[in-house]
Each structure stands twice: as C-alpha cells, then as structure tokens.
Amino acid sequence: MIKTLWEPTDLLIFTTNAVLKKDGSLVMGRGIARAVRDSFEAHPKAPEVEIVETQKIDRIYGYLVKKYGNLPFIVPVVGKQPDSPRFVMSFPTKEDWRKPSSLSLIQKSRVYALEEIKRWRGVLKEWGAERILCPLWGTENGKLPLEKVEKELKLFGKEVKNLSFKIAYFNREGLVDIRTERERNSRRKSRG
C-alpha cells in the first residue's frame, strides 16, 4: 500500500525499534519498516555504505543504531521503483519490536527527528524533497490509540511546515487526516 503513496519528492518516515540481528542488521520485519527494507537500498555515496560495505538498508540502520543509539536517522536511498523517494528516516517508537510502542520514546523521537530534518534540510531541498510522509506513530503494530499520539503528530506537522515542508500522514489504508481518523476510531469503539 505505501508504495502507491510515496513520491520522489518525499522524505519517507518509517517506525523502528532498537533490536539488532546477529549479523548487525536492524529488525525490520513488519509494517512500514518491512516495506522500506524490501524497497530501498542506501545510496552508493551514503557515508555509511563505505563503512558497513553494503547498501542493504537494514544493515545501514543496524550500524547507526549500534553506534549512536535508538534515534531517528535520515539516509539517502535508491528505490527499486523509478518514482521512489530519495530519502528515508527512521523513527523509533519501540525499544524491542515484541513490545508495544512507548509514548515517551515517540516524544523523544519527535524532537530528534526535527533536529535531523534541520541538519539535512539543505540537502533535502537541493534534491527536491517537498513533503514529509509520516506514519501514525505507534498506532498499528505499536498498539497505541491515536488519541495518545495525536498531539505529537500535530506538533511535528506544525514544526515541519515551519521548515517549509508539506506533511502527509498515512496508515495501512492510505493517506489520512488525523481528525477524521480519530473520529472513525471513536465510532468503531462505540460500536464494538
């Protein structure tokens, strides 16, 4: 589904955890992380490619998490489709993929993600990035209700707009409006 939403002018955010496999790669086995793992390789000129000696995106992110911790990182990428984004950014919502997402980690990640976008802003703009494509952090595989993360999502949207980027939110079903999605979730709960 996500492959039909993204555009070359997007910075695609995907949610992550801090668990590394024996080979040093980051666990990216479900949801948007899996789509990123299966759809992208690090750009051959990304600095980490020379260090890790591979373009495999899960190995690049594994290296970054091991070296710097469970933080957001932007990596220039090459997509397996011609209209793929040129950049992806990890967004930690979990320490361990087997556990639910953590609101406190989402709050921390939002702050660091904004700093990472500021750090990369010139390169992103130079390469034509216009929109941040943002999942509803922790609300699907992370098991958090949208009401818990809504404030953080809206604050992040306002912050990236201040940096002259558009923002679009998505879930498994496609692009969503946060308010409409919250109302839809409320209706589901009242029926069930």
N, C-alpha and C positions, 0 to 999 in steps of 0.2 A: 504493500500500500504506500509506504513512504516514498518509494521510488517514483510514484506518479505525482508527488507533491513538490519535490525539490527542483531547483533551477540552478543553472551555473552561477547565478549572482547571489546564491545563498551561502551563509555560514550555517551549516547544519550542526545543531547541538544534539548529542546523544547521552543518555544517562549511563552511569558506570558504577563500579564498586572497586574495592582495593585488592581483590583476590588474584594472585598470580599462579599460573600453572607451573609445573616442574621445568618447562623449557623457558620460563620467564615471560611468557605472553599473558596478557590480561584476560581474565574470563569475560568473554563477550558472546554468550551463548543464547541469549533470548532477546526478544523485543527489538528496539531500535539499535541497540549495540550489535546484535547479530546482523542486522541489515547493513550496518556500517562495515563490519568485519568482512562480509561477503561481497560488498560492492566497491570497496576502495583499497588502494594501496597508498602508502606515503609517497609523496612526490620524490623523484630520484634525487633532487637537490635539497630536500629537507635535511637539516643538520644531523638529526638523529639517525638517518639512513646510513651515513658513513660510520657512525659509532656502533650501531646494532648490526650493521652489514646485512640488512634485509629491508624490503619495502612493506613487509606484512604489517598491517595496521595494529593488530593485537600485540605483536612483539614490540612495536614502537611505543604504544601506550603502556605496556608492561615495564619497559625501560624507564619511561618518565615517572610512573607511579613508584617504582623501586627507588629511583634516585631522589625524587622531590616530594613524594607523598601523594595522598589521595586528594588531588586538586584538579581544577579544570585546566586543560591544555589545548591550544589550537595547533593543528598540524595541517600543512598544505598537502593535498591529496590529488591522486589521479583516479578518476572513476572508471568503472568498467563500461559505463554508458557515456556517449558523447555529450549529453546535456547534464552531467553530474556537477554538483558543487565542487569548488576548488579548495574548500577548507572545511574541516570538521572540528568540533570542540567537544571534549569530554566534559561531563557534568556529574560529579559524584553525588549520588543520593543514598548510597549504602556503603558500609564497610565490607560486608560479606553478602554475596549475591543470594545466599539462602535465607537471609533475614529481611524484614520489612525496611522500607526507606525510613530515614531519620529526618525529621523537620529541622533539627539543629544543624545537621550536615547540609541540608538544602540551603539554609540561611547562610552558612559559611561559604558554600559553593557559589551562591549568587554574588557575594562580594568579590570573591576571587575571579569569577568568570568576567565580571565587569572590568576588573584590572587587566585581565588577559586580553580582552577586546580592545581596551585603550592601548595596550602595548603593541598590538598588531594592527591598529586602526589604519595607519598609513599604507601598509602592505595590502590590507583588505580592500581599501578604496582603490589603490593602484591597480589591483587585479579585478576590479569591477564588482566587488561584493556590495550588495544593496540591502539585503534582508537577512535577519536572524530568524531561522526556522527552529522553533523551540517546542519540545515536547512538554506535556503537562507533568512536570517532575514528580516522580514517585506515586502517581495515581493509578498506574496499571499494575505491572509486576511488583511495584513497591507497596501496594495495598493501602496507601494513604487516601483519605477522602479529599476531593478537590477543595472543599472548604478550608482544609488545613494549609494548603499551599497557595491558595488564590492570592493572598496578599503579596507573597514573594514573587509570584509570576507577574502580577500587575506592576509592582515596583521595578522589577527587571525590565519590563516593557517600556516603562517611562524612562528609565536610565539609558537604554539603548537608543530610544528615539532622540534623546538629548545628544547622542553621539552621531546623529544624522543617519541612522539605520532604520529601516522598517522592521516590524516584528510580526510574525505569524505563529500561532500556536497550533499544535496538532496532537492527535491521539491515533489509536489504531484505525479509526473510522475516517480520518482525513483531517482537513483544516477545521478548527473550531473557534468559536467565540467563547471566552471564559464564562461570561454571564449566562449565555444560552446553555452552555454545558452544565453549569451548576444547577440551573432551573430544571433541566432534563433529569439530572441525577436525583434531585429532590422529588420529582414526580415518580420516578422509579421506586424510591424508598417508601413513599406513601402508599403505593400500590402493593408493595411486597410485604 
